């Protein structure tokens, strides 16, 4: 098993996050950036879920 292999889910997520797209260095974790990115994704997901839910509800109300 290679040393870079992850052993649990959280370890895999943190390793993928810190390695970047090209795979620079996996030694440094920017906690502020990690929290900001996570909150951004959660916030945008809630907005898009609300939009899709609104479109679906509006379409069903139009069929009534």
N, CA, C and O atoms as CSV, one atom per row, in Angstrom:
chain,resi,resn,atom,element,x,y,z
A,1,UNK,N,N,0.854,-1.182,0.000
A,1,UNK,CA,C,0.000,0.000,0.000
A,1,UNK,C,C,0.898,1.243,0.000
A,1,UNK,O,O,1.766,1.367,0.864
A,2,UNK,N,N,0.705,2.159,-0.948
A,2,UNK,CA,C,1.551,3.353,-1.003
A,2,UNK,C,C,1.341,4.262,0.197
A,2,UNK,O,O,0.294,4.224,0.843
A,3,UNK,N,N,2.341,5.074,0.488
A,3,UNK,CA,C,2.266,5.986,1.634
A,3,UNK,C,C,1.212,7.062,1.417
A,3,UNK,O,O,0.660,7.583,2.386
A,4,UNK,N,N,0.917,7.412,0.146
A,4,UNK,CA,C,-0.058,8.471,-0.127
A,4,UNK,C,C,-1.494,7.991,-0.003
A,4,UNK,O,O,-2.415,8.808,-0.015
A,5,UNK,N,N,-1.708,6.681,0.117
A,5,UNK,CA,C,-3.070,6.145,0.167
A,5,UNK,C,C,-3.758,6.581,1.451
A,5,UNK,O,O,-3.141,6.642,2.515
A,6,UNK,N,N,-5.025,6.877,1.336
A,6,UNK,CA,C,-5.784,7.298,2.497
A,6,UNK,C,C,-6.409,6.083,3.176
A,6,UNK,O,O,-6.674,5.066,2.536
A,7,UNK,N,N,-6.640,6.204,4.474
A,7,UNK,CA,C,-7.145,5.069,5.230
A,7,UNK,C,C,-8.589,5.227,5.669
A,7,UNK,O,O,-9.246,4.227,5.960
A,8,UNK,N,N,-9.105,6.443,5.727
A,8,UNK,CA,C,-10.498,6.658,6.069
A,8,UNK,C,C,-11.048,7.783,5.193
A,8,UNK,O,O,-10.301,8.433,4.461
A,9,UNK,N,N,-12.348,8.001,5.275
A,9,UNK,CA,C,-13.009,8.967,4.390
A,9,UNK,C,C,-12.498,10.387,4.615
A,9,UNK,O,O,-12.186,11.092,3.656
A,10,UNK,N,N,-12.410,10.811,5.876
A,10,UNK,CA,C,-11.952,12.172,6.167
A,10,UNK,C,C,-10.509,12.362,5.722
A,10,UNK,O,O,-10.150,13.418,5.201
A,11,UNK,N,N,-9.689,11.352,5.925
A,11,UNK,CA,C,-8.305,11.427,5.474
A,11,UNK,C,C,-8.210,11.566,3.971
A,11,UNK,O,O,-7.363,12.305,3.468
A,12,UNK,N,N,-9.075,10.861,3.243
A,12,UNK,CA,C,-9.095,10.960,1.783
A,12,UNK,C,C,-9.509,12.355,1.334
A,12,UNK,O,O,-8.900,12.926,0.429
A,13,UNK,N,N,-10.537,12.901,1.961
A,13,UNK,CA,C,-11.014,14.241,1.590
A,13,UNK,C,C,-9.936,15.276,1.859
A,13,UNK,O,O,-9.675,16.130,1.012
A,14,UNK,N,N,-9.307,15.214,3.023
A,14,UNK,CA,C,-8.265,16.180,3.344
A,14,UNK,C,C,-7.057,16.014,2.433
A,14,UNK,O,O,-6.440,17.006,2.044
A,15,UNK,N,N,-6.712,14.794,2.090
A,15,UNK,CA,C,-5.571,14.577,1.211
A,15,UNK,C,C,-5.855,15.094,-0.189
A,15,UNK,O,O,-4.983,15.705,-0.807
A,16,UNK,N,N,-7.061,14.860,-0.703
A,16,UNK,CA,C,-7.418,15.390,-2.015
A,16,UNK,C,C,-7.467,16.909,-2.006
A,16,UNK,O,O,-7.070,17.551,-2.978
A,17,UNK,N,N,-7.955,17.489,-0.906
A,17,UNK,CA,C,-8.056,18.946,-0.824
A,17,UNK,C,C,-6.677,19.589,-0.774
A,17,UNK,O,O,-6.420,20.571,-1.471
A,18,UNK,N,N,-5.791,19.037,0.047
A,18,UNK,CA,C,-4.476,19.662,0.204
A,18,UNK,C,C,-3.560,19.388,-0.974
A,18,UNK,O,O,-2.607,20.137,-1.189
A,19,UNK,N,N,-3.815,18.340,-1.742
A,19,UNK,CA,C,-2.921,18.035,-2.856
A,19,UNK,C,C,-3.144,18.972,-4.028
A,19,UNK,O,O,-2.234,19.164,-4.835
A,20,UNK,N,N,-4.316,19.558,-4.147
A,20,UNK,CA,C,-4.604,20.465,-5.251
A,20,UNK,C,C,-4.860,19.709,-6.527
A,20,UNK,O,O,-4.885,18.479,-6.534
A,21,UNK,N,N,-5.052,20.445,-7.617
A,21,UNK,CA,C,-5.379,19.811,-8.890
A,21,UNK,C,C,-4.165,19.136,-9.513
A,21,UNK,O,O,-4.294,18.095,-10.159
A,22,UNK,N,N,-2.994,19.718,-9.324
A,22,UNK,CA,C,-1.792,19.186,-9.952
A,22,UNK,C,C,-1.057,18.246,-9.003
A,22,UNK,O,O,-0.272,17.414,-9.458
A,23,UNK,N,N,-1.285,18.353,-7.725
A,23,UNK,CA,C,-0.616,17.489,-6.767
A,23,UNK,C,C,0.656,18.106,-6.237
A,23,UNK,O,O,1.689,17.439,-6.180
A,24,UNK,N,N,0.601,19.369,-5.849
A,24,UNK,CA,C,1.790,20.078,-5.379
A,24,UNK,C,C,2.358,19.434,-4.117
A,24,UNK,O,O,3.176,18.517,-4.190
A,25,UNK,N,N,1.921,19.917,-2.979
A,25,UNK,CA,C,2.396,19.349,-1.724
A,25,UNK,C,C,1.202,18.991,-0.859
A,25,UNK,O,O,0.187,19.689,-0.863
A,26,UNK,N,N,1.329,17.908,-0.122
A,26,UNK,CA,C,0.236,17.452,0.715
A,26,UNK,C,C,0.544,17.686,2.187
A,26,UNK,O,O,-0.065,17.070,3.062
A,27,UNK,N,N,1.485,18.574,2.454
A,27,UNK,CA,C,1.907,18.793,3.836
A,27,UNK,C,C,1.118,19.898,4.522
A,27,UNK,O,O,0.971,19.879,5.744
A,28,UNK,N,N,0.616,20.847,3.769
A,28,UNK,CA,C,0.043,22.046,4.364
A,28,UNK,C,C,-1.467,22.079,4.149
A,28,UNK,O,O,-1.948,21.910,3.029
A,29,UNK,N,N,-2.200,22.296,5.222
A,29,UNK,CA,C,-3.650,22.446,5.150
A,29,UNK,C,C,-3.998,23.854,5.603
A,29,UNK,O,O,-3.692,24.242,6.731
A,30,UNK,N,N,-4.635,24.614,4.732
A,30,UNK,CA,C,-5.073,25.965,5.075
A,30,UNK,C,C,-6.480,25.855,5.644
A,30,UNK,O,O,-7.450,25.726,4.896
A,31,UNK,N,N,-6.589,25.904,6.956
A,31,UNK,CA,C,-7.872,25.685,7.616
A,31,UNK,C,C,-8.892,26.747,7.229
A,31,UNK,O,O,-10.059,26.427,7.002
A,32,UNK,N,N,-8.468,28.005,7.150
A,32,UNK,CA,C,-9.387,29.072,6.767
A,32,UNK,C,C,-9.950,28.866,5.373
A,32,UNK,O,O,-11.146,29.044,5.144
A,33,UNK,N,N,-9.089,28.492,4.450
A,33,UNK,CA,C,-9.543,28.248,3.079
A,33,UNK,C,C,-10.474,27.046,3.019
A,33,UNK,O,O,-11.472,27.067,2.299
A,34,UNK,N,N,-10.155,26.004,3.769
A,34,UNK,CA,C,-10.993,24.807,3.795
A,34,UNK,C,C,-12.385,25.135,4.318
A,34,UNK,O,O,-13.381,24.689,3.748
A,35,UNK,N,N,-12.466,25.913,5.400
A,35,UNK,CA,C,-13.757,26.294,5.977
A,35,UNK,C,C,-14.525,27.185,5.003
A,35,UNK,O,O,-15.726,27.001,4.810
A,36,UNK,N,N,-13.834,28.155,4.386
A,36,UNK,CA,C,-14.488,29.049,3.436
A,36,UNK,C,C,-15.044,28.273,2.252
A,36,UNK,O,O,-16.194,28.476,1.863
A,37,UNK,N,N,-14.243,27.391,1.680
A,37,UNK,CA,C,-14.698,26.610,0.529
A,37,UNK,C,C,-15.879,25.723,0.894
A,37,UNK,O,O,-16.825,25.597,0.117
A,38,UNK,N,N,-15.830,25.112,2.066
A,38,UNK,CA,C,-16.928,24.240,2.492
A,38,UNK,C,C,-18.209,25.040,2.695
A,38,UNK,O,O,-19.277,24.623,2.245
A,39,UNK,N,N,-18.115,26.179,3.364
A,39,UNK,CA,C,-19.294,27.020,3.572
A,39,UNK,C,C,-19.843,27.549,2.245
A,39,UNK,O,O,-21.058,27.653,2.075
A,40,UNK,N,N,-18.966,27.879,1.320
A,40,UNK,CA,C,-19.390,28.360,0.011
A,40,UNK,C,C,-20.187,27.281,-0.718
A,40,UNK,O,O,-21.250,27.556,-1.274
A,41,UNK,N,N,-19.677,26.072,-0.712
A,41,UNK,CA,C,-20.360,24.977,-1.405
A,41,UNK,C,C,-21.717,24.711,-0.769
A,41,UNK,O,O,-22.705,24.521,-1.479
A,42,UNK,N,N,-21.778,24.695,0.559
A,42,UNK,CA,C,-23.044,24.435,1.257
A,42,UNK,C,C,-24.048,25.551,0.959
A,42,UNK,O,O,-25.216,25.275,0.687
A,43,UNK,N,N,-23.602,26.801,1.007
A,43,UNK,CA,C,-24.485,27.935,0.750
A,43,UNK,C,C,-25.021,27.911,-0.683
A,43,UNK,O,O,-26.216,28.110,-0.905
A,44,UNK,N,N,-24.134,27.666,-1.655
A,44,UNK,CA,C,-24.577,27.629,-3.051
A,44,UNK,C,C,-25.503,26.439,-3.295
A,44,UNK,O,O,-26.444,26.536,-4.084
A,45,UNK,N,N,-25.243,25.327,-2.626
A,45,UNK,CA,C,-26.119,24.167,-2.772
A,45,UNK,C,C,-27.519,24.472,-2.254
A,45,UNK,O,O,-28.505,24.064,-2.868
A,46,UNK,N,N,-27.619,25.176,-1.143
A,46,UNK,CA,C,-28.934,25.534,-0.610
A,46,UNK,C,C,-29.669,26.471,-1.559
A,46,UNK,O,O,-30.878,26.337,-1.748
A,47,UNK,N,N,-28.953,27.416,-2.155
A,47,UNK,CA,C,-29.585,28.337,-3.107
A,47,UNK,C,C,-30.110,27.575,-4.321
A,47,UNK,O,O,-31.250,27.785,-4.736
A,48,UNK,N,N,-29.293,26.696,-4.894
A,48,UNK,CA,C,-29.725,25.962,-6.081
A,48,UNK,C,C,-30.839,24.981,-5.769
A,48,UNK,O,O,-31.722,24.766,-6.601
A,49,UNK,N,N,-30.815,24.381,-4.586
A,49,UNK,CA,C,-31.917,23.496,-4.211
A,49,UNK,C,C,-33.213,24.281,-4.082
A,49,UNK,O,O,-34.274,23.795,-4.473
A,50,UNK,N,N,-33.134,25.489,-3.539
A,50,UNK,CA,C,-34.320,26.337,-3.444
A,50,UNK,C,C,-34.848,26.732,-4.811
A,50,UNK,O,O,-36.059,26.756,-5.033
A,51,UNK,N,N,-33.941,27.040,-5.726
A,51,UNK,CA,C,-34.368,27.398,-7.084
A,51,UNK,C,C,-35.045,26.227,-7.779
A,51,UNK,O,O,-36.109,26.387,-8.376
A,52,UNK,N,N,-34.440,25.066,-7.704
A,52,UNK,CA,C,-35.018,23.897,-8.364
A,52,UNK,C,C,-36.352,23.534,-7.714
A,52,UNK,O,O,-37.314,23.210,-8.410
A,53,UNK,N,N,-36.414,23.587,-6.396
A,53,UNK,CA,C,-37.674,23.310,-5.702
A,53,UNK,C,C,-38.752,24.303,-6.091
A,53,UNK,O,O,-39.904,23.918,-6.288
A,54,UNK,N,N,-38.399,25.572,-6.204
A,54,UNK,CA,C,-39.365,26.589,-6.622
A,54,UNK,C,C,-39.870,26.368,-8.028
A,54,UNK,O,O,-41.056,26.552,-8.302
A,55,UNK,N,N,-38.978,25.974,-8.926
A,55,UNK,CA,C,-39.389,25.703,-10.312
A,55,UNK,C,C,-40.333,24.518,-10.353
A,55,UNK,O,O,-41.336,24.547,-11.067
A,56,UNK,N,N,-40.022,23.472,-9.592
A,56,UNK,CA,C,-40.894,22.289,-9.578
A,56,UNK,C,C,-42.265,22.624,-8.992
A,56,UNK,O,O,-43.287,22.216,-9.543
A,57,UNK,N,N,-42.297,23.359,-7.887
A,57,UNK,CA,C,-43.565,23.734,-7.261
A,57,UNK,C,C,-44.374,24.625,-8.200
A,57,UNK,O,O,-45.588,24.460,-8.321
A,58,UNK,N,N,-43.704,25.571,-8.866
A,58,UNK,CA,C,-44.387,26.454,-9.803
A,58,UNK,C,C,-44.971,25.659,-10.979
A,58,UNK,O,O,-46.076,25.948,-11.439
A,59,UNK,N,N,-44.230,24.664,-11.458
A,59,UNK,CA,C,-44.734,23.859,-12.563
A,59,UNK,C,C,-45.967,23.049,-12.135
A,59,UNK,O,O,-46.924,22.933,-12.900
A,60,UNK,N,N,-45.949,22.502,-10.943
A,60,UNK,CA,C,-47.112,21.745,-10.474
A,60,UNK,C,C,-48.302,22.650,-10.197
A,60,UNK,O,O,-49.447,22.241,-10.388
A,61,UNK,N,N,-48.050,23.867,-9.753
A,61,UNK,CA,C,-49.152,24.815,-9.520
A,61,UNK,C,C,-49.766,25.241,-10.858
A,61,UNK,O,O,-50.964,25.510,-10.943
A,62,UNK,N,N,-48.935,25.298,-11.894
A,62,UNK,CA,C,-49.452,25.646,-13.213
A,62,UNK,C,C,-50.318,24.544,-13.811
A,62,UNK,O,O,-51.185,24.821,-14.640
A,63,UNK,N,N,-50.094,23.307,-13.403
A,63,UNK,CA,C,-50.902,22.207,-13.910
A,63,UNK,C,C,-52.266,22.122,-13.229
A,63,UNK,O,O,-53.186,21.493,-13.750
A,64,UNK,N,N,-52.393,22.750,-12.073
A,64,UNK,CA,C,-53.614,22.666,-11.306
A,64,UNK,C,C,-54.780,23.367,-11.926
A,64,UNK,O,O,-55.874,23.363,-11.362
